[in-house]
Amino acid sequence: MSNYAQIKEQLSNLKLAGIIDTLEQRLKQADEGELAYTELLSLLLDDELELRRNRKIERLLTSAGLKVSFFIKFLFSHSYIFVTIHSKDA
């Protein structure tokens, strides 16, 4: 098993889906010299936190009984959330 495959499996076992989703892109950035190791790690952790925030918002809105369709765009220090909410009865 390659190192890359092993890392993806370990991330999956740790339930770090946000990192899995962006790992390839972030590694390419690091290979191109755009990122230092600490920056790479920081961005991977930001990716995971972003995914978890998005899931939490979706879960909370759903548990409130709302049918939700939304577009979420996160920029590293600012969050922009556009939400369209429809009542259950609609």
Sine and cosine of phi, psi and omega as CSV:
sin_phi,cos_phi,sin_psi,cos_psi,sin_omega,cos_omega
0.00,0.00,0.72,-0.69,0.01,-1.00
-0.95,0.32,0.32,-0.95,0.04,-1.00
-0.85,0.53,-0.67,0.74,-0.02,-1.00
-0.87,0.49,-0.73,0.68,0.01,-1.00
-0.90,0.44,-0.63,0.77,0.01,-1.00
-0.91,0.42,-0.68,0.73,0.02,-1.00
-0.88,0.47,-0.70,0.71,0.01,-1.00
-0.88,0.47,-0.64,0.77,0.03,-1.00
-0.91,0.41,-0.68,0.73,0.02,-1.00
-0.90,0.44,-0.67,0.74,0.04,-1.00
-0.89,0.46,-0.64,0.77,0.04,-1.00
-0.90,0.44,-0.70,0.72,0.03,-1.00
-0.88,0.47,-0.54,0.84,0.03,-1.00
-1.00,0.07,-0.01,1.00,-0.01,-1.00
0.86,0.51,0.74,0.67,0.02,-1.00
-0.94,-0.34,0.90,0.44,-0.09,-1.00
-0.89,0.45,-0.55,0.83,0.00,-1.00
-0.88,0.47,-0.61,0.79,0.02,-1.00
-0.96,0.29,-0.65,0.76,0.02,-1.00
-0.85,0.53,-0.68,0.73,-0.05,-1.00
-0.89,0.46,-0.51,0.86,-0.10,-0.99
-0.91,-0.42,0.04,1.00,-0.09,-1.00
-0.84,0.54,-0.76,0.65,-0.05,-1.00
-0.87,0.50,-0.71,0.70,0.01,-1.00
-0.88,0.47,-0.70,0.71,-0.02,-1.00
-0.92,0.39,-0.62,0.79,0.04,-1.00
-0.91,0.41,-0.60,0.80,0.07,-1.00
-0.89,0.46,-0.68,0.73,0.04,-1.00
-0.87,0.49,-0.67,0.74,0.00,-1.00
-0.92,0.40,-0.67,0.74,0.01,-1.00
-0.89,0.45,-0.56,0.83,0.00,-1.00
-0.98,0.18,0.03,1.00,0.05,-1.00
0.99,0.15,0.20,0.98,-0.01,-1.00
-0.98,0.19,-0.36,0.93,-0.10,-1.00
-0.77,-0.64,0.67,-0.75,0.19,-0.98
-0.99,0.16,0.25,-0.97,-0.02,-1.00
-0.85,0.53,-0.66,0.75,-0.01,-1.00
-0.92,0.39,-0.59,0.81,0.05,-1.00
-0.92,0.39,-0.66,0.75,0.04,-1.00
-0.86,0.51,-0.76,0.65,0.00,-1.00
-0.89,0.46,-0.69,0.72,0.00,-1.00
-0.87,0.49,-0.69,0.72,0.01,-1.00
-0.92,0.38,-0.63,0.78,0.05,-1.00
-0.89,0.47,-0.67,0.74,0.03,-1.00
-0.93,0.37,-0.61,0.79,0.09,-1.00
-0.87,0.49,-0.66,0.75,0.03,-1.00
-0.87,0.50,-0.69,0.73,0.01,-1.00
-0.91,0.42,-0.71,0.70,0.01,-1.00
-0.89,0.46,-0.63,0.77,0.03,-1.00
-0.88,0.47,-0.72,0.70,0.02,-1.00
-0.87,0.49,-0.68,0.73,-0.01,-1.00
-0.92,0.40,-0.62,0.78,0.07,-1.00
-0.89,0.46,-0.70,0.71,0.00,-1.00
-0.87,0.48,-0.70,0.71,0.02,-1.00
-0.90,0.44,-0.63,0.78,0.01,-1.00
-0.90,0.44,-0.71,0.71,0.02,-1.00
-0.86,0.50,-0.73,0.68,0.01,-1.00
-0.87,0.49,-0.71,0.71,-0.01,-1.00
-0.89,0.45,-0.69,0.73,-0.01,-1.00
-0.92,0.40,-0.67,0.74,0.01,-1.00
-0.92,0.39,-0.62,0.79,0.03,-1.00
-0.92,0.39,-0.68,0.74,-0.02,-1.00
-0.94,0.35,-0.32,0.95,0.07,-1.00
-0.98,0.18,0.01,1.00,0.05,-1.00
1.00,0.09,0.39,0.92,-0.03,-1.00
-0.95,-0.32,0.64,-0.77,0.13,-0.99
-1.00,0.05,0.84,-0.54,-0.18,-0.98
-0.85,-0.53,0.74,-0.67,0.25,-0.97
-0.81,-0.58,0.73,-0.68,-0.09,-1.00
-0.47,-0.88,0.37,-0.93,0.08,-1.00
-0.86,-0.51,0.82,-0.57,0.00,-1.00
-0.88,-0.48,0.78,-0.63,0.05,-1.00
-0.81,-0.58,0.88,-0.48,0.04,-1.00
-0.96,-0.30,0.78,-0.62,0.21,-0.98
-0.96,-0.27,0.52,-0.85,-0.24,-0.97
-0.71,0.70,-0.63,0.77,-0.03,-1.00
-0.93,-0.38,-0.07,1.00,-0.01,-1.00
-0.75,-0.66,0.64,-0.77,0.02,-1.00
-0.92,-0.38,0.75,-0.66,0.07,-1.00
-0.85,-0.52,0.84,-0.54,-0.04,-1.00
-0.83,-0.56,0.81,-0.58,0.05,-1.00
-0.92,-0.40,0.88,-0.48,-0.12,-0.99
-0.83,-0.56,0.73,-0.68,0.16,-0.99
-0.93,-0.37,0.85,-0.52,-0.08,-1.00
-0.89,-0.46,0.73,-0.69,0.06,-1.00
-0.83,-0.55,0.68,-0.74,0.03,-1.00
-0.94,0.34,0.32,-0.95,0.01,-1.00
-0.86,0.51,-0.57,0.82,-0.10,-0.99
-0.97,0.24,-0.28,0.96,-0.06,-1.00
-0.96,0.27,0.00,0.00,0.00,0.00
